[in-house]
Amino acid sequence: MTTFLDTPQQASRWCQRQRDSGKSLGYVPTMGALHEGHLSLVRRSVSENDVTCVSIFVNPLQFDNPGDLDSYPRSMESDLAMLQEAECDMAYTGDLETFFPDQSSTLDNSASLEPVNQRGLEADYRPGHLEGVKAIVERLFATVGQCRAYFGEKDFQQTLLVKDLANRHGEIDVVVCSTVREASGLAMSSRNRRLSTAALELASCLYQALVEADNAWRQGQRNPLRLEQLMQEKLDRPGIEIEYATVRDPRNWTVDTPTQLGDSAQALIAAYIDGVRLIDNLALGSNGLSKG
Ligand code: AMP
């Protein structure tokens, strides 16, 4: 039975009670509109911890575009049914005021991001987005306390940021989980609900572009500009507006494309289709392309 709590304060007490009774806690932060990608994180947490909790909160601070926030899908009832089915022990939500009771009237997301690994790409194309993520994740970590926290590799720059926050927090172990995909290869995303059938089909080009870069990498291609060009050629279709299709060294993140690559590379794409912003990425040469 999933316990549902509607303030972070209640959730915090629940988590503390679990730890007091000696139980290990797994935690999955989400913005709801749950799909198999989210559920893969929940199932992994259930298998690795005594109890699992999930937060559902559409964080206004991380939306750089008000239209995107308004049209973000919300489906609390079916989310709770899915969490029940996945054997999640507790789910909680709250509103901006209950998450930030001490500063709700002055809240902004202008806190600067110091580490270089949080700069470039998402930081450039969605000004304020990562700062908004940082503000809420700090608060979510403070709410839940000591736990293993599960995040999807799909939001690659977010994983860099949360690992840094967890290091500073000291009591959170971040577990990064691979991306769950549709049969077409399209990364599952709550935003996919806003795509027409034709747009959904077109959106699988993001996956195809990553496959193209992956194939070239496996054949020895190490020139970042050539890898970018291969992805851009795949994405060069009417209806796809590319923001970036690029590569970074995940162990040595640089704001701009590196001039050369060592033994690891992350291909990353952001593009608009039908007015919906989609992101995807892949560790080249890994086995991250399997579909859900
Ligand atoms: P969101 O609700 O979009 O904020 O996502 C909540 C968590 O689920 C984040 O850690 C995401 O990276 C993760 N996630 C979203 N989509 C997927 C996916 N297709 N596969 C794996 N994890 C995902």
Residues whose N, C-alpha, C, O or C-beta is under 5 A from the ligand:
A	BS01	AMP	P29 T30 M31 G32 G37 H38 Y150 F151 G152 E153 K154 D155 C177 S178 T179 V180 A187 M188 S189
